[in-house]
Amino acid sequence: MSQTLKHSLSEWTDADVAAYYVAIALGLAPDPGGEWKFWGGKKWVFWSANPLGDGLYRILEMLTENGVIEKDGEESKYRWNPTYDWELYVGPTGPDVVTPSE
């Protein structure tokens, strides 16, 4: 059964593992289905400079900037923000922000 990113990041998680969970959540990497077949045979994606790995880390930073996840800068670990609530999220505000019609 597939895990949500919220479930996968319920505890402080190393950055490379968190990026792997993002890849699974986006359907980019196979879900190990509860088995510990870590990295899906592609550990280098998370441990070297490359477009896909760099993009996954940017997603983590974007989620942090928007309060969805938290980052422990000293340890370079991430976890789901337990106070994040989709219903309360207002997003960016200001004169340059365009809000699409519902």
Backbone as JSON, one array per atom type, in Angstrom:
{
  "sequence": "MSQTLKHSLSEWTDADVAAYYVAIALGLAPDPGGEWKFWGGKKWVFWSANPLGDGLYRILEMLTENGVIEKDGEESKYRWNPTYDWELYVGPTGPDVVTPSE",
  "N": [[0.84, -1.18, 0.0], [0.54, 2.2, -0.8], [2.25, 4.89, 0.75], [1.48, 8.08, 2.13], [3.09, 11.29, 1.68], [2.87, 12.76, 3.97], [2.62, 10.76, 5.93], [5.05, 9.38, 5.52], [6.93, 11.29, 6.25], [6.53, 11.64, 8.97], [8.22, 11.66, 11.13], [11.41, 13.15, 12.07], [13.5, 13.18, 9.28], [16.27, 12.21, 7.32], [17.65, 14.32, 4.76], [18.19, 13.16, 2.18], [16.68, 10.83, 2.24], [14.15, 11.93, 2.63], [13.87, 13.25, 0.17], [13.73, 11.03, -1.48], [11.27, 9.99, -0.62], [9.62, 12.02, -1.59], [9.97, 11.58, -4.33], [8.71, 9.09, -4.55], [6.09, 9.8, -3.78], [5.38, 11.42, -5.92], [5.26, 9.61, -7.91], [7.53, 9.06, -9.32], [9.46, 7.28, -8.51], [9.44, 3.79, -7.76], [7.07, 2.57, -5.41], [8.09, 0.99, -2.52], [6.29, -0.6, -1.22], [6.09, -1.12, 1.55], [8.18, -2.8, 1.98], [11.68, -2.86, 2.65], [13.26, -1.85, 0.36], [15.24, 0.11, -0.35], [15.82, 3.23, -2.05], [15.23, 2.32, -4.59], [17.12, 1.26, -6.31], [18.49, 3.43, -7.26], [20.28, 5.15, -5.82], [22.24, 7.05, -6.37], [20.87, 9.18, -7.51], [20.03, 10.73, -5.4], [22.31, 11.37, -4.1], [24.13, 12.74, -5.64], [24.98, 15.51, -7.81], [22.5, 16.27, -10.02], [19.93, 16.81, -12.48], [17.32, 15.7, -11.78], [17.55, 14.85, -9.05], [18.34, 17.3, -7.88], [16.04, 18.78, -8.38], [14.17, 17.44, -6.79], [15.12, 18.08, -4.24], [14.68, 20.82, -4.35], [11.91, 20.84, -4.32], [11.45, 19.94, -1.7], [12.45, 22.19, -0.33], [10.64, 24.17, -1.23], [8.25, 23.21, -0.14], [8.92, 23.51, 2.53], [9.24, 26.32, 2.71], [6.6, 27.06, 2.4], [5.4, 26.14, 4.66], [4.47, 23.53, 4.84], [6.11, 21.35, 5.41], [8.7, 20.9, 7.89], [12.06, 22.02, 8.53], [15.04, 20.94, 9.96], [17.67, 22.7, 10.25], [20.28, 22.36, 11.29], [20.69, 19.61, 11.36], [19.96, 18.9, 8.85], [17.47, 17.71, 8.25], [14.08, 16.69, 7.61], [10.56, 17.02, 8.36], [7.03, 16.35, 8.43], [4.94, 19.12, 8.94], [3.26, 19.29, 11.84], [1.24, 21.11, 12.39], [0.28, 21.97, 10.0], [-2.43, 22.77, 7.91], [-4.55, 22.19, 5.36], [-7.02, 23.47, 4.93], [-6.68, 25.89, 6.23], [-4.66, 27.12, 4.87], [-3.47, 29.96, 3.26], [-1.73, 30.86, 1.41], [0.54, 32.79, -0.69], [0.31, 36.36, -0.48], [-0.61, 39.62, -1.68], [-0.16, 42.45, -3.98], [0.83, 41.47, -6.42], [0.05, 38.87, -6.67], [-1.76, 36.48, -8.34], [-4.89, 35.11, -8.14], [-6.48, 32.22, -9.1], [-9.78, 31.79, -10.47], [-12.37, 29.94, -8.88]],
  "CA": [[0.0, 0.0, 0.0], [1.31, 3.43, -0.93], [2.24, 5.8, 1.9], [1.46, 9.49, 1.78], [4.26, 12.03, 2.12], [2.6, 13.11, 5.37], [2.95, 9.59, 6.75], [6.48, 9.06, 5.38], [7.72, 12.3, 6.95], [5.93, 11.89, 10.29], [9.32, 11.89, 12.07], [12.56, 13.79, 11.43], [14.01, 12.28, 8.25], [17.42, 12.76, 6.58], [17.27, 15.0, 3.52], [18.19, 12.27, 1.02], [15.54, 9.93, 2.39], [12.96, 12.75, 2.39], [13.78, 13.46, -1.28], [13.26, 9.75, -2.02], [9.84, 9.92, -0.35], [8.97, 12.92, -2.55], [9.97, 10.88, -5.62], [7.66, 8.06, -4.49], [4.79, 10.48, -3.74], [5.11, 11.95, -7.26], [5.21, 8.51, -8.86], [8.78, 9.0, -10.07], [10.17, 6.09, -8.05], [8.48, 2.77, -7.34], [6.78, 2.45, -3.99], [8.56, -0.33, -2.08], [5.18, -1.37, -0.66], [6.35, -1.52, 2.92], [9.45, -3.53, 2.06], [12.81, -1.95, 2.74], [14.07, -1.88, -0.86], [15.46, 1.54, -0.4], [16.37, 3.96, -3.19], [14.78, 1.79, -5.88], [18.28, 1.02, -7.15], [18.98, 4.7, -7.81], [20.8, 5.97, -4.72], [23.03, 8.15, -6.92], [19.99, 10.32, -7.8], [19.89, 11.52, -4.19], [23.64, 11.61, -3.53], [25.01, 13.45, -6.57], [24.35, 16.64, -8.5], [21.86, 15.9, -11.28], [18.68, 17.58, -12.57], [16.2, 15.12, -11.04], [17.82, 14.94, -7.61], [18.3, 18.71, -7.49], [14.63, 19.18, -8.4], [13.5, 16.87, -5.61], [15.52, 18.89, -3.09], [13.97, 22.11, -4.47], [10.54, 20.6, -3.86], [11.5, 19.96, -0.23], [12.61, 23.58, 0.12], [9.39, 24.87, -1.5], [7.29, 22.77, 0.88], [9.35, 24.14, 3.78], [8.93, 27.75, 2.63], [5.16, 27.23, 2.49], [4.93, 25.65, 5.95], [3.92, 22.18, 4.78], [7.05, 20.54, 6.16], [9.67, 21.66, 8.68], [13.45, 21.62, 8.31], [16.01, 21.12, 11.03], [18.85, 23.12, 9.51], [21.53, 21.82, 11.85], [20.78, 18.18, 11.05], [19.51, 18.72, 7.47], [16.38, 16.73, 8.28], [12.75, 17.23, 7.34], [9.39, 16.28, 8.84], [5.75, 16.98, 8.14], [4.57, 20.11, 9.94], [2.03, 18.79, 12.46], [0.21, 22.14, 12.45], [-0.17, 22.33, 8.65], [-3.84, 22.47, 7.66], [-4.93, 22.62, 4.01], [-8.17, 24.38, 5.01], [-6.24, 27.19, 6.74], [-3.59, 27.66, 4.03], [-3.9, 31.11, 2.47], [-0.76, 31.07, 0.34], [1.13, 34.12, -0.76], [-0.64, 37.45, -0.66], [0.01, 40.85, -2.15], [-0.72, 42.96, -5.23], [1.32, 40.75, -7.59], [-0.41, 37.49, -6.63], [-2.98, 36.24, -9.11], [-5.63, 33.97, -7.61], [-7.4, 31.71, -10.12], [-11.18, 31.64, -10.08], [-12.71, 28.54, -8.56]],
  "C": [[0.89, 1.24, 0.0], [1.15, 4.31, 0.32], [2.14, 7.23, 1.39], [2.76, 10.14, 2.25], [4.09, 12.42, 3.59], [2.99, 11.95, 6.29], [4.45, 9.31, 6.71], [7.36, 10.03, 6.15], [7.15, 12.62, 8.33], [6.98, 12.11, 11.37], [10.46, 12.57, 11.32], [13.26, 12.77, 10.53], [15.17, 12.95, 7.53], [16.97, 13.28, 5.22], [17.21, 14.06, 2.32], [17.02, 11.3, 1.06], [14.24, 10.7, 2.13], [12.77, 13.0, 0.89], [13.3, 12.18, -1.97], [11.76, 9.6, -1.8], [9.05, 10.86, -1.27], [8.88, 12.23, -3.91], [8.89, 9.8, -5.66], [6.28, 8.72, -4.56], [4.4, 11.02, -5.12], [5.01, 10.85, -8.31], [6.46, 8.38, -9.71], [9.59, 7.75, -9.73], [9.13, 5.06, -7.61], [8.3, 2.76, -5.83], [7.22, 1.06, -3.54], [7.49, -1.16, -1.4], [5.42, -1.89, 0.73], [7.62, -2.34, 3.08], [10.58, -2.53, 2.03], [13.75, -2.15, 1.57], [14.42, -0.44, -1.18], [16.14, 2.02, -1.66], [15.92, 3.43, -4.54], [15.93, 1.55, -6.84], [18.92, 2.27, -7.71], [19.5, 5.65, -6.73], [21.56, 7.2, -5.24], [22.17, 9.38, -7.23], [19.95, 11.27, -6.6], [21.23, 11.92, -3.58], [24.59, 12.31, -4.48], [24.24, 14.59, -7.23], [23.81, 16.15, -9.84], [20.5, 16.58, -11.31], [17.52, 17.0, -11.75], [16.39, 15.24, -9.54], [17.75, 16.37, -7.11], [16.86, 19.21, -7.44], [13.87, 18.66, -7.19], [13.86, 17.66, -4.35], [14.86, 20.27, -3.14], [12.52, 21.97, -4.03], [10.49, 20.59, -2.33], [11.6, 21.38, 0.3], [11.32, 24.38, -0.1], [8.32, 24.49, -0.46], [7.62, 23.36, 2.24], [8.96, 25.61, 3.8], [7.44, 28.01, 2.79], [4.55, 26.61, 3.74], [4.34, 24.26, 5.95], [4.8, 21.21, 5.55], [7.99, 21.46, 6.92], [11.06, 21.14, 8.38], [14.27, 21.92, 9.55], [17.32, 21.42, 10.34], [20.15, 22.53, 10.0], [21.75, 20.37, 11.43], [20.48, 17.91, 9.57], [18.48, 17.59, 7.38], [15.06, 17.45, 8.07], [11.7, 16.38, 8.05], [8.14, 17.05, 8.45], [5.43, 17.95, 9.27], [3.25, 19.67, 10.57], [0.92, 19.83, 12.55], [-0.28, 22.56, 11.06], [-1.61, 21.87, 8.46], [-4.22, 23.05, 6.3], [-6.05, 23.66, 4.06], [-7.76, 25.78, 5.46], [-5.19, 27.85, 5.86], [-4.13, 28.8, 3.18], [-2.92, 31.42, 1.35], [-0.2, 32.47, 0.36], [0.05, 35.18, -0.98], [0.11, 38.67, -1.17], [-0.53, 41.24, -3.52], [-0.29, 42.18, -6.48], [0.82, 39.31, -7.67], [-1.72, 37.38, -7.38], [-3.63, 34.98, -8.56], [-6.6, 33.48, -8.68], [-8.82, 31.62, -9.58], [-11.48, 30.18, -9.82], [-13.74, 28.02, -9.51]]
}
